[in-house]
């Protein structure tokens, strides 16, 4: 279980509430499964 502060605030998906995000796009070689 996550601590209450994290589960009820930082990681919650409350409607109309702004949250920080991080997106990463990676290309993976189909033959070697290595990140290009």
VEXTIRO-354990 format. One record per residue (C-alpha): residue number from 1; x, y negated, z negated. Coordinates in steps of 0.02 Angstrom, whole numbers, plus 50000, padded with zeros to 5 digits. Each point is the difference from the previous one (the first is absolute). Example, Ala and Ser with C-alpha at 12.3 -4.5 7.8 and 13.67 -1.06 7.14 Angstrom:
<sites>
<site><numar>1</numar><xx>50615</xx><yy>50225</yy><zz>49610</zz></site>
<site><numar>2</numar><xx>50069</xx><yy>49828</yy><zz>50033</zz></site>
</sites>
This chain:
<sites>
<site><numar>1</numar><xx>50000</xx><yy>50000</yy><zz>50000</zz></site>
<site><numar>2</numar><xx>50055</xx><yy>49823</yy><zz>50035</zz></site>
<site><numar>3</numar><xx>50010</xx><yy>49870</yy><zz>49862</zz></site>
<site><numar>4</numar><xx>49840</xx><yy>49896</yy><zz>49986</zz></site>
<site><numar>5</numar><xx>50085</xx><yy>49838</yy><zz>50059</zz></site>
<site><numar>6</numar><xx>50053</xx><yy>50085</yy><zz>50161</zz></site>
<site><numar>7</numar><xx>49842</xx><yy>50100</yy><zz>50036</zz></site>
<site><numar>8</numar><xx>49878</xx><yy>49860</yy><zz>49958</zz></site>
<site><numar>9</numar><xx>50097</xx><yy>49853</yy><zz>50069</zz></site>
<site><numar>10</numar><xx>50154</xx><yy>50022</yy><zz>50108</zz></site>
<site><numar>11</numar><xx>49943</xx><yy>50154</yy><zz>50098</zz></site>
<site><numar>12</numar><xx>49813</xx><yy>49970</yy><zz>49997</zz></site>
<site><numar>13</numar><xx>49899</xx><yy>49968</yy><zz>50158</zz></site>
<site><numar>14</numar><xx>49884</xx><yy>49867</yy><zz>49933</zz></site>
<site><numar>15</numar><xx>49897</xx><yy>49916</yy><zz>50137</zz></site>
<site><numar>16</numar><xx>50048</xx><yy>49822</yy><zz>50052</zz></site>
<site><numar>17</numar><xx>50164</xx><yy>50010</yy><zz>49905</zz></site>
<site><numar>18</numar><xx>50165</xx><yy>49961</yy><zz>50088</zz></site>
<site><numar>19</numar><xx>50136</xx><yy>50132</yy><zz>49984</zz></site>
<site><numar>20</numar><xx>50180</xx><yy>50004</yy><zz>50057</zz></site>
<site><numar>21</numar><xx>50039</xx><yy>50125</yy><zz>50136</zz></site>
<site><numar>22</numar><xx>50150</xx><yy>50075</yy><zz>50086</zz></site>
<site><numar>23</numar><xx>49994</xx><yy>50084</yy><zz>50170</zz></site>
<site><numar>24</numar><xx>50138</xx><yy>50101</yy><zz>50080</zz></site>
<site><numar>25</numar><xx>50002</xx><yy>50064</yy><zz>50179</zz></site>
<site><numar>26</numar><xx>50124</xx><yy>50139</yy><zz>50041</zz></site>
<site><numar>27</numar><xx>50037</xx><yy>50094</yy><zz>50159</zz></site>
<site><numar>28</numar><xx>50040</xx><yy>50184</yy><zz>49973</zz></site>
<site><numar>29</numar><xx>50088</xx><yy>50111</yy><zz>50127</zz></site>
<site><numar>30</numar><xx>49883</xx><yy>50145</yy><zz>50041</zz></site>
<site><numar>31</numar><xx>50142</xx><yy>50124</yy><zz>50022</zz></site>
<site><numar>32</numar><xx>50112</xx><yy>49958</yy><zz>49853</zz></site>
<site><numar>33</numar><xx>49872</xx><yy>49920</yy><zz>49882</zz></site>
<site><numar>34</numar><xx>50126</xx><yy>49861</yy><zz>49967</zz></site>
<site><numar>35</numar><xx>49951</xx><yy>49818</yy><zz>49982</zz></site>
<site><numar>36</numar><xx>50062</xx><yy>49903</yy><zz>50151</zz></site>
</sites>
